[in-house]
């Protein structure tokens, strides 16, 4: 049987782009159980309140909710458990050094299948204040109006 290739988006954390200024992105593997993989393939995950943390030289995903697998049995997984992320030592050390700066956090932005394996993209983010969020919305609206005006002139 041929290996699957390409990427397929499972979930995206669009709220992270609104709440944070995303600086640096890193792709990581994730340690999962069998029922979690099956539930993810069904797209039953929520990344809205999730974040990543460096504990004891390892990176952990905290707050991501993967719904229980419907056809699972008594060995089904706990939906809100912390999950270990797989990164190289140099990447972990680099992220830990940057996280010690004030106001930076690791937020998951996308969860996807890549060549048959589940990957997560985490980004180093700096929280936006209310004025920054309003400015982002105003810029997006202005850009949309310019595009509309250009389309009508053609």
NORJO-V683655 format. One record per pair of residues at least 12 apart in sequence whose ideal C-beta (glycine too) atoms are under 10 Angstrom apart, sorted by the first residue. I is the first residue (numbers start at 1). J is the second residue. D is the distance in Angstrom with one decimal. If there is no record, write none. Layout:
i & j & d
I & J & D
I & J & D
This chain:
i & j & d
3 & 115 & 6.7
3 & 116 & 6.0
4 & 113 & 7.6
4 & 114 & 9.4
4 & 115 & 6.5
4 & 116 & 4.5
4 & 117 & 9.4
5 & 114 & 9.0
5 & 115 & 5.6
5 & 116 & 8.1
6 & 113 & 8.5
6 & 114 & 7.8
6 & 115 & 7.4
6 & 116 & 9.6
7 & 110 & 9.4
7 & 112 & 5.3
7 & 113 & 6.5
7 & 114 & 4.9
7 & 115 & 8.0
7 & 119 & 8.2
8 & 41 & 9.2
8 & 43 & 10.0
8 & 112 & 6.2
8 & 113 & 4.5
8 & 114 & 8.3
8 & 116 & 9.9
9 & 43 & 9.2
9 & 110 & 6.6
9 & 111 & 7.9
9 & 112 & 4.9
9 & 113 & 8.2
10 & 40 & 5.7
10 & 41 & 7.6
10 & 42 & 9.2
10 & 43 & 5.8
10 & 44 & 9.3
10 & 45 & 6.5
10 & 47 & 9.6
10 & 110 & 8.2
10 & 111 & 4.7
10 & 112 & 5.5
10 & 113 & 6.4
10 & 118 & 7.3
10 & 119 & 9.5
10 & 120 & 9.3
11 & 40 & 8.2
11 & 43 & 6.7
11 & 44 & 9.0
11 & 45 & 4.8
11 & 46 & 7.4
11 & 47 & 5.5
11 & 48 & 9.5
11 & 50 & 10.0
11 & 64 & 9.0
11 & 66 & 9.6
11 & 108 & 8.8
11 & 109 & 9.9
11 & 110 & 7.3
11 & 111 & 4.5
11 & 112 & 8.1
11 & 120 & 9.3
12 & 47 & 7.7
12 & 108 & 9.5
12 & 109 & 7.1
12 & 110 & 5.1
12 & 111 & 7.7
12 & 112 & 8.5
12 & 121 & 9.3
13 & 46 & 9.0
13 & 47 & 4.2
13 & 48 & 6.5
13 & 49 & 9.6
13 & 50 & 7.3
13 & 64 & 9.4
13 & 107 & 6.8
13 & 108 & 5.7
13 & 109 & 5.2
13 & 110 & 7.1
13 & 111 & 8.3
13 & 120 & 9.9
13 & 121 & 9.2
13 & 122 & 9.9
13 & 123 & 9.1
14 & 47 & 9.5
14 & 48 & 9.1
14 & 109 & 8.7
14 & 110 & 9.8
15 & 47 & 8.4
15 & 48 & 5.4
15 & 49 & 9.0
15 & 107 & 9.0
15 & 109 & 9.8
16 & 47 & 7.9
16 & 48 & 8.6
16 & 50 & 9.1
16 & 51 & 9.4
16 & 105 & 9.9
16 & 107 & 4.6
16 & 108 & 7.4
16 & 109 & 5.3
16 & 110 & 9.4
16 & 122 & 9.7
16 & 123 & 7.0
16 & 125 & 6.6
17 & 107 & 9.5
17 & 109 & 7.5
17 & 123 & 9.1
17 & 125 & 9.1
17 & 128 & 9.9
17 & 136 & 8.5
18 & 128 & 7.8
18 & 132 & 9.9
18 & 133 & 6.5
18 & 136 & 7.0
18 & 137 & 8.5
19 & 48 & 9.9
19 & 105 & 9.9
19 & 107 & 8.0
19 & 125 & 7.8
19 & 127 & 6.6
19 & 128 & 6.2
19 & 132 & 9.8
19 & 133 & 7.6
20 & 103 & 10.0
20 & 104 & 9.3
20 & 105 & 7.4
20 & 107 & 5.7
20 & 109 & 9.2
20 & 123 & 7.5
20 & 124 & 8.9
20 & 125 & 3.1
20 & 126 & 6.4
20 & 127 & 5.8
20 & 128 & 6.4
20 & 132 & 9.8
21 & 103 & 9.9
21 & 104 & 9.9
21 & 123 & 9.7
21 & 124 & 9.7
21 & 125 & 6.4
21 & 126 & 4.8
21 & 127 & 7.9
21 & 128 & 5.9
21 & 132 & 7.3
21 & 136 & 9.1
22 & 107 & 7.6
22 & 109 & 6.9
22 & 122 & 10.0
22 & 123 & 4.3
22 & 124 & 7.4
22 & 125 & 5.1
22 & 126 & 8.5
23 & 98 & 8.2
23 & 104 & 7.7
23 & 123 & 7.1
23 & 124 & 4.7
23 & 125 & 6.6
23 & 126 & 6.5
24 & 94 & 8.6
24 & 95 & 8.1
24 & 98 & 7.1
24 & 104 & 9.4
24 & 106 & 9.6
24 & 122 & 9.3
24 & 123 & 6.6
24 & 124 & 4.2
24 & 125 & 8.9
25 & 109 & 6.9
25 & 110 & 9.0
25 & 121 & 5.7
25 & 122 & 7.3
25 & 123 & 4.7
25 & 124 & 7.8
25 & 125 & 9.8
26 & 52 & 9.5
26 & 59 & 9.2
26 & 85 & 9.2
26 & 87 & 6.9
26 & 88 & 9.7
26 & 91 & 6.0
26 & 92 & 9.6
26 & 94 & 8.7
26 & 95 & 6.9
26 & 106 & 8.6
26 & 120 & 9.3
26 & 121 & 7.2
26 & 122 & 5.5
26 & 123 & 7.5
26 & 124 & 7.9
27 & 87 & 8.9
27 & 91 & 9.5
27 & 110 & 9.1
27 & 112 & 9.2
27 & 114 & 7.9
27 & 119 & 5.5
27 & 120 & 7.5
27 & 121 & 5.5
27 & 122 & 8.2
28 & 52 & 8.3
28 & 59 & 6.9
28 & 61 & 8.6
28 & 84 & 9.6
28 & 85 & 4.3
28 & 86 & 5.8
28 & 87 & 5.0
28 & 88 & 9.5
28 & 91 & 8.0
28 & 92 & 9.6
28 & 95 & 9.8
28 & 106 & 9.9
28 & 108 & 9.1
28 & 119 & 6.8
28 & 120 & 5.5
28 & 121 & 7.7
28 & 122 & 6.0
29 & 84 & 9.2
29 & 85 & 7.0
29 & 86 & 3.5
29 & 87 & 7.9
29 & 114 & 9.6
29 & 117 & 6.8
29 & 118 & 7.7
29 & 119 & 6.2
29 & 120 & 7.8
30 & 59 & 9.9
30 & 61 & 6.7
30 & 64 & 9.0
30 & 83 & 5.6
30 & 84 & 7.4
30 & 85 & 5.7
30 & 86 & 6.8
30 & 108 & 9.5
30 & 111 & 8.1
30 & 117 & 9.2
30 & 118 & 5.9
30 & 119 & 7.3
30 & 120 & 5.2
31 & 60 & 9.7
31 & 61 & 9.3
31 & 83 & 6.0
31 & 84 & 4.4
31 & 85 & 7.7
31 & 86 & 6.7
32 & 66 & 8.0
32 & 77 & 8.2
32 & 83 & 6.8
32 & 84 & 9.5
32 & 118 & 6.5
33 & 66 & 9.5
33 & 69 & 9.5
33 & 72 & 9.7
33 & 75 & 8.3
33 & 76 & 8.8
33 & 77 & 4.9
33 & 78 & 9.5
33 & 81 & 9.3
33 & 83 & 9.5
34 & 69 & 8.5
34 & 72 & 8.8
34 & 75 & 8.5
34 & 76 & 9.8
34 & 77 & 8.5
35 & 66 & 8.9
35 & 68 & 7.2
35 & 69 & 4.0
35 & 70 & 9.7
35 & 71 & 8.7
35 & 72 & 4.5
35 & 73 & 8.7
35 & 75 & 7.3
35 & 76 & 5.2
35 & 77 & 5.0
36 & 66 & 5.1
36 & 67 & 9.5
36 & 68 & 9.2
36 & 69 & 7.6
36 & 72 & 9.6
36 & 76 & 9.2
36 & 77 & 5.0
36 & 78 & 9.6
36 & 79 & 9.1
36 & 81 & 9.1
36 & 83 & 8.1
36 & 118 & 8.8
37 & 66 & 9.3
37 & 69 & 8.9
37 & 77 & 9.7
37 & 113 & 9.8
37 & 117 & 9.8
37 & 118 & 6.5
38 & 66 & 10.0
38 & 69 & 4.9
38 & 70 & 9.1
38 & 71 & 7.7
38 & 72 & 7.7
38 & 77 & 9.9
39 & 66 & 5.4
39 & 67 & 5.5
39 & 68 & 6.8
39 & 69 & 4.5
39 & 70 & 8.1
39 & 71 & 9.8
39 & 72 & 8.1
39 & 76 & 9.0
39 & 77 & 7.9
39 & 79 & 8.7
40 & 66 & 6.2
40 & 67 & 9.4
40 & 69 & 9.4
40 & 111 & 7.2
40 & 112 & 9.8
40 & 113 & 8.3
40 & 118 & 6.0
41 & 69 & 9.6
41 & 113 & 7.7
41 & 118 & 8.6
42 & 67 & 8.2
42 & 69 & 7.9
42 & 70 & 8.1
43 & 67 & 9.5
43 & 111 & 9.5
44 & 65 & 9.0
44 & 66 & 6.8
44 & 67 & 3.9
44 & 68 & 8.5
44 & 69 & 8.2
44 & 70 & 8.7
44 & 79 & 9.3
45 & 64 & 6.7
45 & 65 & 6.8
45 & 66 & 4.9
45 & 67 & 7.2
45 & 79 & 9.5
45 & 108 & 10.0
45 & 111 & 6.2
45 & 118 & 10.0
46 & 63 & 9.1
46 & 64 & 7.1
46 & 65 & 4.6
46 & 66 & 8.2
46 & 67 & 8.2
46 & 79 & 9.4
46 & 80 & 9.9
47 & 61 & 9.0
47 & 63 & 8.5
47 & 64 & 5.6
47 & 65 & 8.3
47 & 66 & 9.8
47 & 107 & 8.6
47 & 108 & 5.0
47 & 109 & 8.1
47 & 110 & 8.4
47 & 111 & 6.4
47 & 120 & 8.5
48 & 63 & 8.6
48 & 64 & 9.1
48 & 65 & 8.7
48 & 108 & 9.7
49 & 62 & 9.2
49 & 63 & 4.7
49 & 64 & 8.2
49 & 65 & 7.9
49 & 80 & 9.8
50 & 62 & 6.7
50 & 63 & 4.2
50 & 64 & 4.0
50 & 65 & 7.9
50 & 80 & 9.9
50 & 83 & 9.6
50 & 106 & 9.7
50 & 107 & 7.4
50 & 108 & 5.1
50 & 111 & 9.5
50 & 120 & 9.4
50 & 122 & 9.5
51 & 63 & 6.0
51 & 64 & 8.9
51 & 105 & 5.8
51 & 106 & 6.1
51 & 107 & 5.6
51 & 108 & 7.4
51 & 122 & 8.9
51 & 125 & 9.1
52 & 64 & 9.3
52 & 82 & 9.9
52 & 83 & 9.6
52 & 85 & 6.4
52 & 87 & 9.8
52 & 95 & 8.4
52 & 99 & 9.3
52 & 105 & 8.2
52 & 106 & 3.7
52 & 107 & 7.3
52 & 108 & 6.5
52 & 120 & 8.6
52 & 122 & 5.1
52 & 123 & 9.5
52 & 124 & 9.7
53 & 82 & 8.6
53 & 85 & 9.8
53 & 99 & 8.4
53 & 105 & 8.6
53 & 106 & 6.9
54 & 85 & 9.7
54 & 87 & 9.6
54 & 92 & 6.6
54 & 93 & 9.2
54 & 95 & 6.4
54 & 96 & 4.7
54 & 97 & 9.8
54 & 99 & 6.2
54 & 100 & 9.6
54 & 106 & 7.9
55 & 82 & 8.9
55 & 84 & 9.6
57 & 89 & 8.1
57 & 92 & 6.6
57 & 93 & 8.5
57 & 96 & 8.2
58 & 84 & 6.1
58 & 85 & 7.9
58 & 86 & 9.3
58 & 87 & 8.7
58 & 92 & 7.3
59 & 83 & 9.9
59 & 84 & 7.4
59 & 85 & 4.3
59 & 86 & 8.3
59 & 87 & 5.6
59 & 91 & 8.5
59 & 92 & 5.9
59 & 95 & 7.0
59 & 96 & 8.7
59 & 99 & 10.0
59 & 106 & 7.4
59 & 122 & 7.8
60 & 82 & 4.9
60 & 83 & 6.9
60 & 84 & 5.9
60 & 85 & 6.7
60 & 106 & 9.8
61 & 81 & 9.6
61 & 82 & 6.7
61 & 83 & 4.6
61 & 84 & 7.7
61 & 85 & 5.6
61 & 106 & 8.9
61 & 108 & 6.5
61 & 111 & 9.6
61 & 120 & 6.9
61 & 122 & 8.0
62 & 80 & 9.1
62 & 81 & 9.4
62 & 82 & 5.2
62 & 83 & 8.4
62 & 106 & 9.7
62 & 108 & 9.9
63 & 80 & 7.3
63 & 82 & 8.4
63 & 108 & 9.1
64 & 79 & 9.3
64 & 80 & 8.0
64 & 81 & 9.2
64 & 82 & 8.8
64 & 83 & 6.8
64 & 108 & 6.7
64 & 111 & 8.1
64 & 120 & 8.5
65 & 79 & 5.3
65 & 80 & 5.4
65 & 81 & 9.7
66 & 78 & 9.2
66 & 79 & 5.9
66 & 80 & 8.4
66 & 81 & 8.7
66 & 83 & 8.3
66 & 111 & 9.4
67 & 79 & 5.9
83 & 120 & 8.9
85 & 106 & 9.1
85 & 108 & 9.1
85 & 119 & 9.9
85 & 120 & 6.7
85 & 122 & 7.1
86 & 119 & 9.3
86 & 120 & 9.5
87 & 122 & 8.8
94 & 124 & 9.6
95 & 122 & 8.3
95 & 124 & 6.9
98 & 124 & 5.7
99 & 124 & 7.6
101 & 124 & 9.3
101 & 126 & 8.7
102 & 126 & 9.3
103 & 125 & 9.2
103 & 126 & 5.3
103 & 127 & 6.1
104 & 124 & 5.8
104 & 125 & 7.0
104 & 126 & 5.7
104 & 127 & 8.7
105 & 123 & 9.4
105 & 124 & 7.7
105 & 125 & 5.7
105 & 126 & 8.0
105 & 127 & 7.2
106 & 122 & 5.2
106 & 123 & 7.3
106 & 124 & 6.2
106 & 125 & 7.5
107 & 121 & 9.9
107 & 122 & 6.8
107 & 123 & 5.7
107 & 124 & 8.2
107 & 125 & 4.8
107 & 127 & 9.6
108 & 120 & 5.5
108 & 121 & 7.0
108 & 122 & 5.3
108 & 123 & 7.9
109 & 121 & 5.0
109 & 122 & 6.9
109 & 123 & 5.0
109 & 125 & 8.7
110 & 122 & 9.1
110 & 123 & 9.2
